[in-house]
């Protein structure tokens, strides 16, 4: 039986949280959700994802600060991060990539079904 991939969805919009949770779960992923960077840090204490779907603009702790805190390359070197947001601040996006994100997407450009395909493609990469 193939390994069940684990995905952590870090998203403050509850509707998007549930849409991403549902669609990824239906595709056979083990999914955990967090509403901001602080919650995501707590989830990481008990759940090691293969991929983190990370919103950048969130209250309390945004995606950038979350990436700075977890030190992805050092602490979770096998975990892939797809950063997604509704803004296109190139300086912030390049910082997100420096901190280890493998891809960054504009939310408005990607449907939930396309997102699943992108997740699958990222998880296939070594």
N, C-alpha and C positions, 0 to 999 in steps of 0.2 A: 504494500500500500504506500503511495507517495506521501512524503512528509507534508503535513498541514502547515501552510505558511501563516505566520502571525503578522497582523497589521495593527498598528496603533493609529487611530484617527484623532488628530488634535485640531479641533474646530469649535469655535464659540457659538456658531449659529446652530441651534438645536435641530432645526429642520434638516439642514445639510448633514449634521451628525447622524441623524436617523436614516436618511437616504443612503449615505455612504456605508453605514453599518449594515443596513439591509441588503444592499446590492452586493457588497463584498462577502457577507455571510452566505448568501445564496450561491455565490461562486465557490464556496467551500473554504473560505479563509476563516481563521480564528481571529476575531476582531475585538479590540478594546477601544473605548473612546475616552477622551478627556476634553474638557471645555476650555482649557487654557494651559499655559506652560507649567504652572504650579501643579495642576492635576496630573499632567503628563509625567512630571518628575516622580510623583507618587506612584503612578502606574508602573513606571520603569523599575521600581523596587521589587515588583513581583511578576513582571511580564517582560520578556525580552523579545521585541518584535524583529521580524526580518525586514520590515519596511515601516517607516513612519510617514503618514500623510499629514503634512504640517501646514496649517494656516499661519500666515505671517502676522496679520493684523488681528490681535486679540487683546482683551483687557487683562489686567493683572500682570501677566508675563507674556510678551509676544513671542513669536517664533524665533526671532533673531536672538533674543536673550536666552530662550530655551536651548538653542544650539550652542551658544557660548557656554552655558552651564554644564551641559552633558558631555562636552568635549568628545564628540562623535568618533573621530579618528582614533582617539586613545581608548575610550571606554566601550564603544560599540562599533568596532571596525567593520563588522560584517553586516551591519544594519544600513539599509539604503533609506534615503530621505527624499521625498518629493515635496518641495515647498510649493504652496499654491496660495494665491491671494487675488484681490481685486484691484491691486495697484501695480504700477510698473516703474517704480523708483529704481533706476539702474544701479545706483550706488548700494542700496540696501540689498538688491538681488545679487549683486556680485559678492557682497559680504556673506550672504547665505550660502553661496556656492563655495566660497573659501572655507567656510565652517563645515563643509562636508556634504551638503545636499548634492544629489546626483542629477536632479532635474528641477526646474522651476516652471510653473504653469500659471496662466491667468485663468482664474475660476470661470469668468464669463465666456471663455473660449472652449471650455471642455464640458461636455454632458457627462452625467454619471456613468453611462455605458462606456464612453470614451475613456473615462478615468480608470475603469476596471481594466481596459485593454492596456493602458499605460502602466498600471500597477503590475500586470502580468509580464509585460516587456521588461520592466526594471528588475523584477525578481528572477528573470531568466539570465540576466547579465551576471558575469562573475566579478 
